Amino acid sequence: MLDFFSTISSVEVGKHLYWTIGNYKIHGQVFIVSWLVISILIIIAIFGTKNLQRAPKKFQNFMEFILEFLQDIAKNQIGEHEYRFWVPYIATIFLFILGSNWAGALIPWKLISLPEGELAAPTNDINTTVALSLLTSVAYFYAGLNKNGLGYFSRYIEPTPVLLPINILEDFTKPLSLSFRLFGNILADELVVSVFTLLVPILIPLPVMILGLFASSIQALIFSTLSAAYIGEAMEGHGEE
């Protein structure tokens, strides 16, 4: 699986700013925007929890609403008894993807010139989406093994051993579908906005940009919900009967 995804990660769209670390080349523009998104999320989290009140007001109220929303995603997919441990992971995935998507949709990165390539949403780079999907794969394998032990692997021969190849293939298709869905939608959205901006006056693409913000939010919700669903599925009681 890792060899397959390393091949996928070599897919390139446009030019990139490369940083060389040892024998490896990484996409510098992805790290720059990712660090910016992470920094903004950390700053918001610090200020939102700096002076907590029993009766929440203004920003604290907003932060609690976001937390409850993310808790509901985990609870609905994983289950009431197990979801709390996974809230930090699901919340981190959702907020990072949402922040990355919105950074690509709202900030005019093309105005910032680089020696090579251009800044854009980290999620329009296949390397980022593959990394996020592999994290989810590791998470649901850990969840299943931690809950059911080696009995977790009995799921591959249920309801009949004939389905063993299909059940194994499913573990390849889950991260593949997660990564390509997110990558394709974000890349397509940015390309559409770029084309409209080049062809028509600046005010015309605004409805498309607003629609892009909505679509970006939906993609973050889909990715985090499916991640929670896969974790919940892995934690079901395989092999306990």
Sequence and secondary structure as in RCSB ss.txt:
>XXXX:A:sequence
MLDFFSTISSVEVGKHLYWTIGNYKIHGQVFIVSWLVISILIIIAIFGTKNLQRAPKKFQNFMEFILEFLQDIAK
NQIGEHEYRFWVPYIATIFLFILGSNWAGALIPWKLISLPEGELAAPTNDINTTVALSLLTSVAYFYAGLNKNGL
GYFSRYIEPTPVLLPINILEDFTKPLSLSFRLFGNILADELVVSVFTLLVPILIPLPVMILGLFASSIQALIFST
LSAAYIGEAMEGHGEE
>XXXX:A:secstr
 HHHHHHHTT   S   EEEETTEEEEHHHHHHHHHHHHHHHHHHHHHTSS  SS  HHHHHHHHHHHHHHHHHH
HHH TTTGGGGHHHHHHHHHHHHHHHHHHHHS GGGS  SSS    GGGSHHHHHHHHHHHHHHHHHHHHHHHGG
GGGGGGG S GGGHHHHHHHHHHHHHHHHHHHHHHHHHHHHHHHHHHHHS TTTTHHHHHHHHHHHHHHHHHHHH
HHHHHHHHHTS TT  
